Amino acid sequence: MWQQLYSDLKDKGFMVVAVAEESRGADHARPWIEQAKSDYWQLIDTEHRLEDLYNLVNVPQAIWIDEQGKIVRPPETAGSTDHFRSMDLKTRTMSPQAMAEREAARKAYMDAVRAWVTTGQHVLPEDAARAQLPKVTPEIASARAHFRLGVWLRAHGRAAEGDLHLADASRLHPDSWSMWRQAADLDEVGKASGPDFWKRVQALGERPYYPPPKL
Amino acid sequence: MTRILTPTGEHDVAARDGLWMSPADAATVTGWTLKPEGMCRDDLCVPLPESAVGTNEVDVAAFWQKLGGPVVSTDTRDVWALGAPADERNAALEGLAAPDFTLPDVDGTPRTLSSLRGKKVFLATWASW
């Protein structure tokens, strides 16, 4: 997904780190990684540790980090949009207009990354960066612990017990699509984009699934 | 043995009645050391109530909750997870220093974010689901 961007910018002191939030493990992610033919880092995060450290809620989200290791843009949606919500679920198709708008938004995001690397544009002042950080609440912290335990139990043949903790995690942190969808996928591959997913998306109403980045 | 999952590790320790364990095991699991002033890490000490300290043992569940971290377990209390306290996560992010991590690549080679210092890093998530 990021290979073109990386190829174009890697000589300018730029690196892409792509992290698979994938509790089924490396072998499950491997076909996608091989298909991407990427030469940036492709890492496997079975426990969603990155989501815990950076307070993430969905994929794809990205964080921009400067040469000194400082966050210059906090987590935000990385190029995806809510146009999929207009999809005809019977034919799994979108209108040409929705497709075009989605592509334009993706390109605008990629262009913003390019501008950052080449000219330093889009770096947020520290106060603005801080203000955009979502707060970790005690409920979110507790959800992460339940998720960690649930994934461990699932990986050790204790699915029924694990699912109770994964359900607790989603109850405590309902805004995390990653935890809900990962739990659905652990139950059955494909379930994360099945009827229950669409019901959950519809229940968002006016709220975004992918909040647009404020570029 | 009791299995304890922390944000970055997994430990098997001899614990009783929940997470009562030896001070040595408590230090291995939490990174905090039992001293007369309480549980200490670097220059910081968190006082413990008398009810959380015994003869050569300490109640790690009580300590972790005092830190503000979540403590969850299976019904049979054989596996536990100690989560990072919300305040600790918020303070780290508000400092704007990108929290460091080491994760394996698809072939198992460990990669550490901070080894990329000197480059701009675009850190992005994805998933197959």
Contacts between the chains, C-beta under 8 A, distances in Angstrom:
chain1	res1	chain2	res2	distance
A	1	B	126	6.8
A	2	B	122	7.1
A	2	B	124	6.7
A	5	B	122	7.6
A	13	B	118	7.0
A	13	B	119	4.9
A	13	B	120	6.1
A	14	B	119	6.2
A	14	B	120	5.1
A	14	B	121	8.0
A	14	B	122	7.2
A	15	B	116	5.2
A	15	B	119	4.6
A	15	B	120	7.2
A	15	B	121	5.1
A	15	B	122	7.2
A	16	B	121	7.7
A	16	B	122	5.0
A	16	B	124	7.0
A	17	B	111	7.6
A	17	B	113	6.8
A	17	B	116	7.4
A	17	B	121	5.9
A	17	B	122	7.2
A	17	B	123	4.8
A	17	B	124	7.3
A	18	B	124	5.5
A	18	B	125	7.7
A	18	B	126	6.0
A	19	B	103	6.6
A	19	B	123	7.1
A	19	B	124	7.2
A	19	B	125	5.1
A	19	B	126	7.4
A	20	B	125	7.7
A	20	B	126	5.9
A	20	B	127	6.1
A	20	B	128	7.3
A	21	B	125	5.5
A	21	B	126	7.4
A	21	B	127	4.7
A	22	B	127	5.9
A	22	B	128	6.3
A	24	B	128	7.8
A	26	B	104	7.2
A	26	B	106	5.0
A	26	B	107	7.7
A	26	B	108	7.2
A	28	B	128	6.3
A	29	B	106	6.5
A	29	B	128	5.9
A	30	B	106	5.7
A	32	B	126	7.8
A	32	B	128	5.7
A	33	B	106	5.1
A	41	B	105	6.2
A	41	B	111	5.4
A	42	B	105	5.9
A	42	B	106	5.6
A	43	B	103	4.2
A	43	B	104	6.7
A	43	B	105	5.6
A	43	B	111	5.8
A	44	B	103	6.6
A	44	B	104	5.6
A	44	B	105	7.0
A	44	B	106	6.0
A	45	B	103	5.5
A	45	B	125	7.9
A	49	B	7	7.0
A	49	B	8	7.3
A	49	B	101	6.2
A	49	B	103	6.9
A	50	B	101	6.4
A	50	B	103	7.4
A	50	B	123	7.9
A	50	B	125	6.5
A	51	B	125	7.4
A	52	B	7	6.2
A	52	B	83	7.9
A	52	B	84	6.6
A	52	B	89	7.5
A	53	B	89	7.4
A	53	B	92	7.7
A	53	B	99	4.3
A	53	B	101	6.0
A	54	B	93	7.2
A	54	B	99	6.6
A	55	B	89	6.5
A	55	B	93	6.6
A	56	B	125	6.3
A	59	B	125	4.5
A	59	B	126	5.2
A	59	B	127	4.7
A	60	B	124	5.5
A	60	B	125	5.6
A	60	B	126	5.3
A	61	B	124	7.1
A	61	B	125	5.4
A	62	B	122	6.1
A	62	B	123	6.3
A	62	B	124	4.0
A	62	B	125	7.5
A	63	B	98	6.9
A	63	B	123	4.6
A	63	B	124	7.9
A	64	B	120	7.3
A	64	B	121	7.7
A	64	B	122	6.3
A	64	B	123	7.7
A	65	B	98	4.6
A	65	B	113	7.8
A	65	B	120	7.1
A	65	B	121	4.2
A	65	B	122	7.9
A	65	B	123	6.0
A	66	B	120	6.0
A	67	B	117	7.0
A	67	B	118	5.4
A	67	B	119	6.3
A	67	B	120	6.2
A	68	B	117	7.1
A	69	B	97	6.0
A	69	B	98	5.2
A	69	B	100	7.9
A	69	B	113	7.9
A	69	B	114	6.3
A	69	B	117	5.5
A	70	B	96	5.3
A	70	B	97	6.3
A	70	B	98	6.8
A	71	B	93	7.5
A	71	B	96	4.8
A	71	B	97	7.5
A	71	B	98	5.2
A	74	B	93	7.5
A	78	B	124	5.0
A	78	B	125	7.8
A	113	B	122	6.0
A	116	B	120	7.0
A	117	B	120	5.6
A	126	B	96	6.1
A	129	B	96	6.0
A	130	B	94	5.5
A	130	B	96	6.9
A	133	B	90	7.8
A	133	B	93	5.2
A	133	B	94	6.6
A	135	B	86	8.0
A	135	B	90	6.0
A	136	B	86	4.4
A	136	B	89	4.3
A	136	B	90	5.2
A	136	B	93	7.7
A	137	B	86	5.9
A	138	B	68	7.5
A	138	B	70	7.4
A	138	B	86	5.1
A	140	B	86	6.6
A	141	B	69	7.0
A	141	B	70	5.3
A	141	B	83	5.2
A	141	B	84	6.3
A	141	B	85	6.3
A	141	B	86	4.1
A	141	B	89	6.9
A	142	B	70	4.0
A	142	B	72	7.2
A	142	B	83	6.5
A	144	B	7	7.9
A	144	B	70	7.5
A	144	B	83	5.0
A	144	B	84	7.1
A	145	B	69	7.9
A	145	B	70	4.2
A	145	B	71	7.3
A	145	B	72	4.8
A	145	B	81	4.4
A	145	B	82	6.9
A	145	B	83	3.1
A	146	B	70	7.9
A	146	B	72	5.5
A	146	B	81	7.3
A	148	B	5	5.4
A	148	B	7	7.6
A	148	B	81	4.6
A	148	B	83	7.0
A	149	B	5	6.4
A	149	B	72	5.6
A	149	B	73	7.5
A	149	B	74	7.2
A	149	B	79	6.5
A	149	B	80	7.6
A	149	B	81	4.0
A	152	B	5	5.7
A	152	B	10	8.0
A	152	B	79	6.6
A	152	B	81	7.5
A	153	B	74	7.0
A	153	B	79	6.9
A	158	B	74	7.9
A	161	B	74	5.8
A	161	B	75	7.5
A	165	B	72	7.0
A	168	B	72	7.8
A	178	B	125	7.8
A	178	B	127	7.2
A	181	B	127	7.4
A	181	B	129	5.1
A	182	B	127	7.3
A	182	B	129	6.3
A	184	B	129	7.2
A	185	B	128	7.7
A	185	B	129	3.8
A	189	B	129	7.7
A	192	B	129	3.8
A	193	B	129	7.3
